[in-house]
Amino acid sequence: MSDALGIVHVFPSLMGTYGDGGNVAVLANRARRRGIAVTTTTIGPDDRIPRQGDLYVVGGGEDHGQIAAARRIREQGSLNHAADAGATVFAVCAGLQVLGVDFEVEGGAIEPGACILDLTTRRREPRAVGEVLADPLPRLGLPPLTGYENHGGGSLLGPGAEPLAQVRAGIGNGSGGAHGDGTEGVLAGRVLGTYLHGPVLARNPELADLLLTWATGHDLQPLDAPFVAELRAERAAYVASGKLSPPAA
Ligand code: GLN
């Protein structure tokens, strides 16, 4: 690839039903506004994922789409290769599940994942639907994350992966019972996964900038006016208040 930042959008037609394609738009926009040249490559279902990308983005999706995507990612091996070589990989919900060791789909079948992340996913009850507020690992220097979740799988992290955040409202990773185990998302090197939609990078631009910092290898100048942080804090307080949660069944 050229000197431009290479963003690779992995199988959005298989995993893109939750608007997560917006994450690619946010990343490209925030890079370009800083004068960074960007190429965006969209990988169709019959395409091969390139090995030389800088930043791979995998969205959420329904079970059948994620089974098809997982098979392709496993067979091609290029995403594993890129992650091993230090590329930044960002995955949302089904994307997170697909990058794990395996995942259970509706009906009970267990599908092998790409084994890029040390986590397994099993069905959970009830389905996790609603707003989430979560406090990221302090060393990442991020403000609280907000987003919405909608998933029937719950993911259990192994020793090779670290939770991205601790849940303050909502379910998050969702293993270990109806309320989950209090963790949200996953981090392993430069591979970062979350259950948050929104698109999550539109709702949490600081997370977008963290990914861009990893992928470009250098710090980035601030972009947003102070009111952006104020609006985010207002929304976080509203989510924490529980007013956005669906009524109990
Ligand atoms: N199909 C997966 C589940 O229900 C992922 C859903 C999603 O990506 N929102 O757990």
Residues whose N, C-alpha, C, O or C-beta is under 5 A from the ligand:
A	BS01	LIG	G60 G61 E62 D63 V92 C93 A94 N150 H151 G152 G153
